Amino acid sequence: MIFIHQIEAEETFSVRQPVLRPGKPIESCHFEGDNLGTTAHFGLYKNDKIIGVVSVFKVQNPNFIRKEQYQIRGMAVLEKYQRKGLGVQLVKKAEHYVKEKKGELIWFNARESAVPFYEKLNYKTKGSPFEISEIGTHFVMLKCI
Ligand SMILES: CC(C)(COP(=O)(O)OP(=O)(O)OC[C@H]1O[C@@H](n2cnc3c(N)ncnc32)[C@H](O)[C@@H]1OP(=O)(O)O)[C@@H](O)C(=O)NCCC(=O)NCCS
């Protein structure tokens, strides 16, 4: 059975590490702001195992004028479970959370390879691609909600 619920920052690491930081130490899975009260983490469970994660941070991007902005980070599904519709469920959960918080805009830095995934969810790229050291080319993407 698949279900999603809110988890602690450290519980995301079992998915963040193999998917987003392969070969890197577990400390590299910690993101600034992970433990702030304004940050929320969600785990997608298959039975009792977390197989997908997403985190939502209350972070303003100075390039956008909307007041209530949230940033998605650490979006990942274990490789074996990708392309089964689970990533969509995680983004929708994050969107639902932001709506509940009266957020107006969701933005994030998307890996180039994930841009088509987010486009299917109606996120748009903004500006030119940029490099994040050791990870690769990214685009800022956003959606008003
Ligand atoms: C990107 C990621 C989170 C998507 O999760 P997922 O569970 O594989 O995605 P879904 O199965 O929900 O995909 C939804 C749709 O997007 C498509 N899609 C997913 N990943 C895609 C990709 N990389 N390129 C093109 N289309 C993609 C799916 O085919 C599906 O299309 P459909 O509705 O026509 O069938 C997941 O593949 C992942 O963890 N990738 C590695 C880490 C990563 O890149 N994270 C994002 C960092 S910004």
Ligand as a Chemical Component Dictionary entry (heavy atoms), coordinates in Angstrom:
data_LIG
# 
_chem_comp.id                   LIG 
_chem_comp.type                 NON-POLYMER 
_chem_comp.pdbx_formal_charge   0 
_chem_comp.three_letter_code    LIG 
# 
loop_
_chem_comp_atom.comp_id 
_chem_comp_atom.atom_id 
_chem_comp_atom.alt_atom_id 
_chem_comp_atom.type_symbol 
_chem_comp_atom.charge 
_chem_comp_atom.model_Cartn_x 
_chem_comp_atom.model_Cartn_y 
_chem_comp_atom.model_Cartn_z 
_chem_comp_atom.pdbx_ordinal 
LIG C1  C1  C 0 12.364 13.261 -11.188 1  
LIG C2  C2  C 0 11.670 12.237 -10.323 2  
LIG C3  C3  C 0 11.432 12.783 -8.931  3  
LIG C4  C4  C 0 10.315 11.906 -10.988 4  
LIG O1  O1  O 0 9.641  10.948 -10.199 5  
LIG P1  P1  P 0 8.931  9.687  -10.900 6  
LIG O2  O2  O 0 8.196  8.947  -9.846  7  
LIG O3  O3  O 0 9.938  8.947  -11.685 8  
LIG O4  O4  O 0 7.948  10.439 -11.894 9  
LIG P2  P2  P 0 6.462  10.023 -12.332 10 
LIG O5  O5  O 0 6.432  8.548  -12.609 11 
LIG O6  O6  O 0 5.489  10.542 -11.320 12 
LIG O7  O7  O 0 6.373  10.822 -13.702 13 
LIG C5  C5  C 0 5.294  11.607 -14.110 14 
LIG C6  C6  C 0 5.418  11.880 -15.580 15 
LIG O8  O8  O 0 6.656  12.539 -15.855 16 
LIG C7  C7  C 0 7.441  11.749 -16.728 17 
LIG N1  N1  N 0 8.824  11.822 -16.319 18 
LIG C8  C8  C 0 9.341  11.482 -15.126 19 
LIG N2  N2  N 0 10.661 11.707 -15.122 20 
LIG C9  C9  C 0 10.957 12.182 -16.348 21 
LIG C10 C10 C 0 12.163 12.596 -16.959 22 
LIG N3  N3  N 0 13.324 12.577 -16.293 23 
LIG N4  N4  N 0 12.126 13.002 -18.241 24 
LIG C11 C11 C 0 10.960 13.015 -18.937 25 
LIG N5  N5  N 0 9.772  12.664 -18.394 26 
LIG C12 C12 C 0 9.785  12.252 -17.117 27 
LIG C13 C13 C 0 6.899  10.335 -16.591 28 
LIG O9  O9  O 0 7.164  9.550  -17.724 29 
LIG C14 C14 C 0 5.425  10.592 -16.399 30 
LIG O10 O10 O 0 4.821  10.883 -17.637 31 
LIG P3  P3  P 0 3.345  10.363 -18.004 32 
LIG O11 O11 O 0 2.419  11.061 -17.020 33 
LIG O12 O12 O 0 3.165  10.807 -19.407 34 
LIG O13 O13 O 0 3.371  8.899  -17.809 35 
LIG C15 C15 C 0 12.469 10.904 -10.214 36 
LIG O14 O14 O 0 12.637 10.359 -11.482 37 
LIG C16 C16 C 0 13.807 11.051 -9.549  38 
LIG O15 O15 O 0 13.919 10.902 -8.329  39 
LIG N6  N6  N 0 14.846 11.350 -10.354 40 
LIG C17 C17 C 0 16.198 11.482 -9.854  41 
LIG C18 C18 C 0 16.363 12.653 -8.906  42 
LIG C19 C19 C 0 15.912 13.969 -9.496  43 
LIG O16 O16 O 0 16.230 14.294 -10.614 44 
LIG N7  N7  N 0 15.163 14.698 -8.676  45 
LIG C20 C20 C 0 14.693 16.002 -9.045  46 
LIG C21 C21 C 0 15.749 16.979 -8.702  47 
LIG S1  S1  S 0 15.287 18.609 -9.208  48 
# 
loop_
_chem_comp_bond.comp_id 
_chem_comp_bond.atom_id_1 
_chem_comp_bond.atom_id_2 
_chem_comp_bond.value_order 
_chem_comp_bond.pdbx_ordinal 
LIG C1  C2  SING 1  
LIG C2  C3  SING 2  
LIG C2  C4  SING 3  
LIG C2  C15 SING 4  
LIG C4  O1  SING 5  
LIG O1  P1  SING 6  
LIG P1  O2  DOUB 7  
LIG P1  O3  SING 8  
LIG P1  O4  SING 9  
LIG O4  P2  SING 10 
LIG P2  O5  DOUB 11 
LIG P2  O6  SING 12 
LIG P2  O7  SING 13 
LIG O7  C5  SING 14 
LIG C5  C6  SING 15 
LIG C6  O8  SING 16 
LIG C6  C14 SING 17 
LIG O8  C7  SING 18 
LIG C7  N1  SING 19 
LIG C7  C13 SING 20 
LIG N1  C8  SING 21 
LIG N1  C12 SING 22 
LIG C8  N2  DOUB 23 
LIG N2  C9  SING 24 
LIG C9  C10 SING 25 
LIG C9  C12 DOUB 26 
LIG C10 N3  SING 27 
LIG C10 N4  DOUB 28 
LIG N4  C11 SING 29 
LIG C11 N5  DOUB 30 
LIG N5  C12 SING 31 
LIG C13 O9  SING 32 
LIG C13 C14 SING 33 
LIG C14 O10 SING 34 
LIG O10 P3  SING 35 
LIG P3  O11 DOUB 36 
LIG P3  O12 SING 37 
LIG P3  O13 SING 38 
LIG C15 O14 SING 39 
LIG C15 C16 SING 40 
LIG C16 O15 DOUB 41 
LIG C16 N6  SING 42 
LIG N6  C17 SING 43 
LIG C17 C18 SING 44 
LIG C18 C19 SING 45 
LIG C19 O16 DOUB 46 
LIG C19 N7  SING 47 
LIG N7  C20 SING 48 
LIG C20 C21 SING 49 
LIG C21 S1  SING 50 
# 
